[in-house]
Amino acid sequence: MSAHKSDKELAFLHDLYVATDWGERFAELVDEHVKLPKKGRALYVASGTGGHALALGARAGRDVELVCVDESEGRLELARAKAAAVKGLSVEFRHAQLEALAFEDEQFDLVVADASLVAPERLPEIISEMVRVAAPGATVSLSVATASSFGEFFSVYWEALTGAGYDEQAASVASLIEELPTVSDVEALARGEALEGVESWTSKEEFDFPSGGEFLAAPLVRDFLLGRWLDLLPNEEARAAVLGEVERIIDEDRHEGEFSLSVKAMIVVGRK
């Protein structure tokens, strides 16, 4: 759904509408369960527009050098502008692919990543890279959206696809549900990278929308979630028809109440 928006436009939308709500839910898990080093180097993977990374840097203090990486130059530009307004922080923002971090082995005393909007199939390579660049004894943490997330939408989506005559695509909704990793899956990824003392925590988050139209128009949904879900459909005409059905079904089913999209947020933490 974001195909016609530039990277810079998406970065502004992320900063205004995603980082301030979705991002804060996952950031709270980091703040609660990740202990910051007293000195050394820390790496923030998928740091977005930098708000939470800068908050971590401020908490860590002057003796911790913070390096942040993201795949979006637009988000990095906004993050650097924020960092320039903060005095006394040792922070650097770099462009990098999450599966190919441009650092030598064993460089960081803490590695955190927000993979909450990353395609699930990318997670094994991402956590492998995080562990590679972590120093012995370093803490490594990964935040993700896990199985049972988005269930309300997937139910409506299946009904909308069926109603619009896309029975084959409706059958494929199961693959969208099944691709989300379970808590055990994510813990297994961490243990598979030989992390010790692996622990995880979850929280159920809800995002409420007054109507089907406002759900579909919300930047979080329209620009950062729907694209992957709508890949099931062959063309823009089909997408428009199905989204019309989605809006209708939501509005009929909510009975003047709000439509809630639930997400099972998770953080896994281990030590190299």
SULGIQUI-V890339 format. One record per pair of residues at least 12 apart in sequence whose C-alpha atoms are under 7 Angstrom apart, sorted by the first residue. I is the first residue (numbers start at 1). J is the second residue. D is the distance in whole Angstrom. If there is no record, write none. Layout:
# SULGIQUI-V890339
<<I,J,D> <I,J,D>>
This chain:
# SULGIQUI-V890339
<<1,222,6> <1,223,6> <1,226,6> <1,227,5> <2,223,5> <7,72,7> <7,74,6> <8,74,5> <11,74,5> <11,75,5> <13,219,7> <15,49,6> <17,219,7> <17,220,7> <18,220,6> <26,143,7> <26,265,7> <27,52,7> <29,267,6> <36,60,6> <37,60,7> <37,109,7> <37,110,7> <38,60,7> <38,63,7> <38,64,7> <39,63,5> <39,64,5> <40,63,7> <40,64,5> <40,65,6> <40,109,6> <41,64,5> <41,65,5> <41,66,6> <41,108,5> <41,109,5> <41,110,7> <42,64,7> <42,65,6> <42,66,5> <42,67,6> <42,108,5> <42,109,6> <42,110,5> <42,111,6> <43,66,6> <43,67,5> <43,68,6> <43,108,6> <43,110,6> <43,111,5> <43,112,6> <44,67,6> <44,68,5> <44,69,6> <44,111,6> <44,112,5> <44,113,6> <45,68,6> <45,69,5> <45,70,6> <45,98,7> <45,112,6> <45,113,4> <45,114,7> <46,69,6> <46,70,5> <46,113,6> <46,114,6> <46,115,7> <47,68,6> <47,69,6> <47,70,6> <47,114,7> <48,70,6> <48,75,6> <48,76,7> <49,75,5> <49,76,6> <49,78,6> <49,79,5> <50,79,5> <57,89,7> <58,89,7> <62,88,7> <62,89,6> <62,90,7> <65,90,5> <65,91,6> <66,90,6> <66,91,5> <66,92,6> <67,91,6> <67,92,5> <67,93,6> <68,92,6> <68,93,5> <68,94,6> <69,93,6> <69,94,5> <69,95,5> <69,96,6> <70,94,7> <70,95,5> <70,96,6> <71,95,6> <71,96,5> <71,97,6> <73,95,7> <76,93,6> <80,93,7> <98,126,6> <99,125,5> <99,126,5> <99,129,6> <100,129,7> <101,129,7> <103,133,7> <104,133,6> <105,132,5> <105,133,4> <106,132,6> <106,133,4> <106,134,5> <106,135,4> <106,136,7> <107,133,5> <107,134,6> <107,135,5> <108,133,6> <108,134,5> <108,135,5> <108,138,7> <109,134,6> <109,135,6> <109,138,5> <109,139,7> <110,134,7> <110,138,5> <110,139,5> <110,140,6> <111,130,6> <111,134,6> <111,139,6> <111,140,5> <111,141,6> <112,140,6> <112,141,5> <112,142,6> <113,141,6> <113,142,5> <113,143,6> <114,142,6> <114,143,5> <114,144,7> <115,142,7> <115,143,6> <115,144,5> <116,143,6> <116,144,4> <116,145,5> <120,179,7> <120,180,6> <120,181,7> <124,189,6> <128,193,6> <131,193,7> <136,272,5> <137,271,6> <137,272,5> <138,271,6> <138,272,5> <139,269,7> <139,270,6> <139,271,5> <139,272,7> <140,269,6> <140,270,5> <140,271,6> <141,267,7> <141,268,6> <141,269,4> <141,270,7> <142,267,6> <142,268,5> <142,269,7> <143,266,6> <143,267,4> <143,268,7> <144,265,6> <144,266,5> <144,267,6> <145,263,7> <145,264,6> <145,265,5> <145,266,6> <146,180,5> <146,181,5> <146,182,5> <146,183,7> <146,264,6> <146,265,6> <146,266,7> <147,180,5> <147,181,5> <147,182,5> <148,264,7> <149,262,6> <149,263,4> <149,264,5> <150,261,6> <150,262,6> <150,263,6> <152,261,6> <153,261,7> <154,173,7> <156,246,6> <156,249,7> <157,246,6> <158,170,5> <158,173,6> <160,242,6> <160,245,5> <160,246,5> <161,242,6> <164,241,7> <164,242,6> <169,232,6> <169,233,7> <187,268,7> <195,270,5> <195,271,5> <195,272,5> <196,270,6> <196,271,5> <196,272,6> <197,270,5> <197,271,6> <198,268,7> <198,269,6> <198,270,4> <199,268,6> <199,269,5> <199,270,6> <200,266,7> <200,267,6> <200,268,4> <200,269,6> <201,266,6> <201,267,6> <201,268,7> <202,264,7> <202,265,5> <202,266,4> <202,267,7> <203,264,6> <203,265,5> <203,266,7> <204,262,7> <204,263,6> <204,264,5> <204,265,6> <205,262,6> <205,263,5> <205,264,6> <205,265,7> <206,260,6> <206,261,6> <206,262,4> <206,263,6> <207,260,5> <207,261,5> <207,262,6> <208,258,6> <208,259,6> <208,260,4> <208,261,6> <209,258,5> <209,259,5> <209,260,6> <210,258,5> <210,259,6> <211,251,6> <211,258,6> <211,259,7> <212,247,4> <212,248,7> <212,250,5> <212,251,6> <213,247,6>>
